[in-house]
Amino acid sequence: MVSLITLVIIASLMILAIIGAVYFVERKMQTYTHVFIVEFFMLMMATMFIGAMIYLYNPSTFSLGIGVGINMVSMIIALAAFFSVAENLSRPIRDRKIVPLISISIVIDEILMGSTFQIAESGKFLSLIQGIDSSLNSVWFFYPMMIEMLFLFLINLNKFSGTKLPLNLFPVIVVTALPPTLIHIPLWEYYSALIDIAVLGYGTFISSMSWKFFYTMMGLGVMLTFITGIPFGVSLSASMMYYYYSIFSSIKKGTSEKVAKESQQT
């Protein structure tokens, strides 16, 4: 097992890297080449975590080779695919179909990070169910995601004013910060669950139909945490994906409209 200090330092670097990717998507991404850069980064991070898990399950030169090999093969395939169509990727992004892919990639990377760091801290998972539960309800998953979602919200504050402030997005951040499954102490479990239910109830009341669905699912997940944490982890992960999709979509909509106008003028 790896020391807690080492894990915190590595996790901090991973968070900074993903924050950089989120910032790039929000402020810089304008062409399909940029989309490839972001997805390539996410792929490399995902295969790195997968390789690390393989090594941590059976530390040896052979397992290390397999882990590195997975990363290298993925990189070669991705780069080969890129160079085969590179000349077609320099065009501006004209639609928002790539937004769901990026949103899903960010959350999947964080789930893999939670799995990897949980194994490094506590050892092998005893079963597949226990592995899924631990990965989706790990401090290494919750707080990196909370920091990244809060960062994305804050850098967009200048675009919100008055009644446009999207308070309906806050519940998913609050619940990520206060998950009942984080600490298995009755006082924390009950009080965090009460706070989460109250916040989700508020979010359901003020939100659109799509967010009402996600917040209802999260509320059910919170209530089921006293039996199992998997429904909560799954509903929270899906809500995180929709959170990124909601913000990135509004940003890329403006970019797409700008590109369309410029095309009409030329």
Secondary structure as a PSIPRED ss2 file (coil, helix, strand):
# PSIPRED VFORMAT (PSIPRED V4.0)

   1 M C   1.000  0.000  0.000
   2 V C   1.000  0.000  0.000
   3 S C   1.000  0.000  0.000
   4 L H   0.000  1.000  0.000
   5 I H   0.000  1.000  0.000
   6 T H   0.000  1.000  0.000
   7 L H   0.000  1.000  0.000
   8 V H   0.000  1.000  0.000
   9 I H   0.000  1.000  0.000
  10 I H   0.000  1.000  0.000
  11 A H   0.000  1.000  0.000
  12 S H   0.000  1.000  0.000
  13 L H   0.000  1.000  0.000
  14 M H   0.000  1.000  0.000
  15 I H   0.000  1.000  0.000
  16 L H   0.000  1.000  0.000
  17 A H   0.000  1.000  0.000
  18 I H   0.000  1.000  0.000
  19 I H   0.000  1.000  0.000
  20 G H   0.000  1.000  0.000
  21 A H   0.000  1.000  0.000
  22 V H   0.000  1.000  0.000
  23 Y H   0.000  1.000  0.000
  24 F H   0.000  1.000  0.000
  25 V H   0.000  1.000  0.000
  26 E H   0.000  1.000  0.000
  27 R H   0.000  1.000  0.000
  28 K C   1.000  0.000  0.000
  29 M C   1.000  0.000  0.000
  30 Q C   1.000  0.000  0.000
  31 T E   0.000  0.000  1.000
  32 Y H   0.000  1.000  0.000
  33 T H   0.000  1.000  0.000
  34 H H   0.000  1.000  0.000
  35 V H   0.000  1.000  0.000
  36 F H   0.000  1.000  0.000
  37 I H   0.000  1.000  0.000
  38 V H   0.000  1.000  0.000
  39 E H   0.000  1.000  0.000
  40 F H   0.000  1.000  0.000
  41 F H   0.000  1.000  0.000
  42 M H   0.000  1.000  0.000
  43 L H   0.000  1.000  0.000
  44 M H   0.000  1.000  0.000
  45 M H   0.000  1.000  0.000
  46 A H   0.000  1.000  0.000
  47 T H   0.000  1.000  0.000
  48 M H   0.000  1.000  0.000
  49 F H   0.000  1.000  0.000
  50 I H   0.000  1.000  0.000
  51 G H   0.000  1.000  0.000
  52 A H   0.000  1.000  0.000
  53 M H   0.000  1.000  0.000
  54 I H   0.000  1.000  0.000
  55 Y H   0.000  1.000  0.000
  56 L H   0.000  1.000  0.000
  57 Y H   0.000  1.000  0.000
  58 N C   1.000  0.000  0.000
  59 P C   1.000  0.000  0.000
  60 S C   1.000  0.000  0.000
  61 T H   0.000  1.000  0.000
  62 F H   0.000  1.000  0.000
  63 S H   0.000  1.000  0.000
  64 L H   0.000  1.000  0.000
  65 G H   0.000  1.000  0.000
  66 I H   0.000  1.000  0.000
  67 G H   0.000  1.000  0.000
  68 V H   0.000  1.000  0.000
  69 G H   0.000  1.000  0.000
  70 I H   0.000  1.000  0.000
  71 N H   0.000  1.000  0.000
  72 M H   0.000  1.000  0.000
  73 V H   0.000  1.000  0.000
  74 S H   0.000  1.000  0.000
  75 M H   0.000  1.000  0.000
  76 I H   0.000  1.000  0.000
  77 I H   0.000  1.000  0.000
  78 A H   0.000  1.000  0.000
  79 L H   0.000  1.000  0.000
  80 A H   0.000  1.000  0.000
  81 A H   0.000  1.000  0.000
  82 F H   0.000  1.000  0.000
  83 F H   0.000  1.000  0.000
  84 S H   0.000  1.000  0.000
  85 V H   0.000  1.000  0.000
  86 A H   0.000  1.000  0.000
  87 E H   0.000  1.000  0.000
  88 N H   0.000  1.000  0.000
  89 L C   1.000  0.000  0.000
  90 S C   1.000  0.000  0.000
  91 R C   1.000  0.000  0.000
  92 P E   0.000  0.000  1.000
  93 I C   1.000  0.000  0.000
  94 R C   1.000  0.000  0.000
  95 D C   1.000  0.000  0.000
  96 R C   1.000  0.000  0.000
  97 K C   1.000  0.000  0.000
  98 I H   0.000  1.000  0.000
  99 V H   0.000  1.000  0.000
 100 P H   0.000  1.000  0.000
 101 L H   0.000  1.000  0.000
 102 I H   0.000  1.000  0.000
 103 S H   0.000  1.000  0.000
 104 I H   0.000  1.000  0.000
 105 S H   0.000  1.000  0.000
 106 I H   0.000  1.000  0.000
 107 V H   0.000  1.000  0.000
 108 I H   0.000  1.000  0.000
 109 D H   0.000  1.000  0.000
 110 E H   0.000  1.000  0.000
 111 I H   0.000  1.000  0.000
 112 L H   0.000  1.000  0.000
 113 M H   0.000  1.000  0.000
 114 G H   0.000  1.000  0.000
 115 S H   0.000  1.000  0.000
 116 T H   0.000  1.000  0.000
 117 F H   0.000  1.000  0.000
 118 Q H   0.000  1.000  0.000
 119 I H   0.000  1.000  0.000
 120 A H   0.000  1.000  0.000
 121 E H   0.000  1.000  0.000
 122 S H   0.000  1.000  0.000
 123 G C   1.000  0.000  0.000
 124 K C   1.000  0.000  0.000
 125 F C   1.000  0.000  0.000
 126 L C   1.000  0.000  0.000
 127 S C   1.000  0.000  0.000
 128 L H   0.000  1.000  0.000
 129 I H   0.000  1.000  0.000
 130 Q H   0.000  1.000  0.000
 131 G H   0.000  1.000  0.000
 132 I H   0.000  1.000  0.000
 133 D H   0.000  1.000  0.000
 134 S H   0.000  1.000  0.000
 135 S H   0.000  1.000  0.000
 136 L H   0.000  1.000  0.000
 137 N C   1.000  0.000  0.000
 138 S C   1.000  0.000  0.000
 139 V H   0.000  1.000  0.000
 140 W H   0.000  1.000  0.000
 141 F H   0.000  1.000  0.000
 142 F H   0.000  1.000  0.000
 143 Y H   0.000  1.000  0.000
 144 P H   0.000  1.000  0.000
 145 M H   0.000  1.000  0.000
 146 M H   0.000  1.000  0.000
 147 I H   0.000  1.000  0.000
 148 E H   0.000  1.000  0.000
 149 M H   0.000  1.000  0.000
 150 L H   0.000  1.000  0.000
 151 F H   0.000  1.000  0.000
 152 L H   0.000  1.000  0.000
 153 F H   0.000  1.000  0.000
 154 L H   0.000  1.000  0.000
 155 I C   1.000  0.000  0.000
 156 N C   1.000  0.000  0.000
 157 L H   0.000  1.000  0.000
 158 N H   0.000  1.000  0.000
 159 K H   0.000  1.000  0.000
 160 F C   1.000  0.000  0.000
 161 S C   1.000  0.000  0.000
 162 G H   0.000  1.000  0.000
 163 T H   0.000  1.000  0.000
 164 K H   0.000  1.000  0.000
 165 L C   1.000  0.000  0.000
 166 P C   1.000  0.000  0.000
 167 L H   0.000  1.000  0.000
 168 N H   0.000  1.000  0.000
 169 L H   0.000  1.000  0.000
 170 F H   0.000  1.000  0.000
 171 P H   0.000  1.000  0.000
 172 V H   0.000  1.000  0.000
 173 I H   0.000  1.000  0.000
 174 V H   0.000  1.000  0.000
 175 V H   0.000  1.000  0.000
 176 T H   0.000  1.000  0.000
 177 A H   0.000  1.000  0.000
 178 L C   1.000  0.000  0.000
 179 P C   1.000  0.000  0.000
 180 P C   1.000  0.000  0.000
 181 T C   1.000  0.000  0.000
 182 L C   1.000  0.000  0.000
 183 I C   1.000  0.000  0.000
 184 H C   1.000  0.000  0.000
 185 I C   1.000  0.000  0.000
 186 P H   0.000  1.000  0.000
 187 L H   0.000  1.000  0.000
 188 W H   0.000  1.000  0.000
 189 E H   0.000  1.000  0.000
 190 Y H   0.000  1.000  0.000
 191 Y H   0.000  1.000  0.000
 192 S H   0.000  1.000  0.000
 193 A H   0.000  1.000  0.000
 194 L H   0.000  1.000  0.000
 195 I H   0.000  1.000  0.000
 196 D H   0.000  1.000  0.000
 197 I H   0.000  1.000  0.000
 198 A H   0.000  1.000  0.000
 199 V H   0.000  1.000  0.000
 200 L H   0.000  1.000  0.000
 201 G H   0.000  1.000  0.000
 202 Y H   0.000  1.000  0.000
 203 G H   0.000  1.000  0.000
 204 T H   0.000  1.000  0.000
 205 F H   0.000  1.000  0.000
 206 I H   0.000  1.000  0.000
 207 S C   1.000  0.000  0.000
 208 S C   1.000  0.000  0.000
 209 M H   0.000  1.000  0.000
 210 S H   0.000  1.000  0.000
 211 W H   0.000  1.000  0.000
 212 K H   0.000  1.000  0.000
 213 F H   0.000  1.000  0.000
 214 F H   0.000  1.000  0.000
 215 Y H   0.000  1.000  0.000
 216 T H   0.000  1.000  0.000
 217 M H   0.000  1.000  0.000
 218 M H   0.000  1.000  0.000
 219 G H   0.000  1.000  0.000
 220 L H   0.000  1.000  0.000
 221 G H   0.000  1.000  0.000
 222 V H   0.000  1.000  0.000
 223 M H   0.000  1.000  0.000
 224 L H   0.000  1.000  0.000
 225 T C   1.000  0.000  0.000
 226 F C   1.000  0.000  0.000
 227 I C   1.000  0.000  0.000
 228 T C   1.000  0.000  0.000
 229 G C   1.000  0.000  0.000
 230 I H   0.000  1.000  0.000
 231 P H   0.000  1.000  0.000
 232 F H   0.000  1.000  0.000
 233 G H   0.000  1.000  0.000
 234 V H   0.000  1.000  0.000
 235 S H   0.000  1.000  0.000
 236 L H   0.000  1.000  0.000
 237 S H   0.000  1.000  0.000
 238 A H   0.000  1.000  0.000
 239 S H   0.000  1.000  0.000
 240 M H   0.000  1.000  0.000
 241 M H   0.000  1.000  0.000
 242 Y H   0.000  1.000  0.000
 243 Y H   0.000  1.000  0.000
 244 Y H   0.000  1.000  0.000
 245 Y H   0.000  1.000  0.000
 246 S H   0.000  1.000  0.000
 247 I H   0.000  1.000  0.000
 248 F H   0.000  1.000  0.000
 249 S H   0.000  1.000  0.000
 250 S H   0.000  1.000  0.000
 251 I H   0.000  1.000  0.000
 252 K H   0.000  1.000  0.000
 253 K H   0.000  1.000  0.000
 254 G H   0.000  1.000  0.000
 255 T H   0.000  1.000  0.000
 256 S H   0.000  1.000  0.000
 257 E H   0.000  1.000  0.000
 258 K H   0.000  1.000  0.000
 259 V H   0.000  1.000  0.000
 260 A H   0.000  1.000  0.000
 261 K H   0.000  1.000  0.000
 262 E H   0.000  1.000  0.000
 263 S H   0.000  1.000  0.000
 264 Q H   0.000  1.000  0.000
 265 Q H   0.000  1.000  0.000
 266 T C   1.000  0.000  0.000
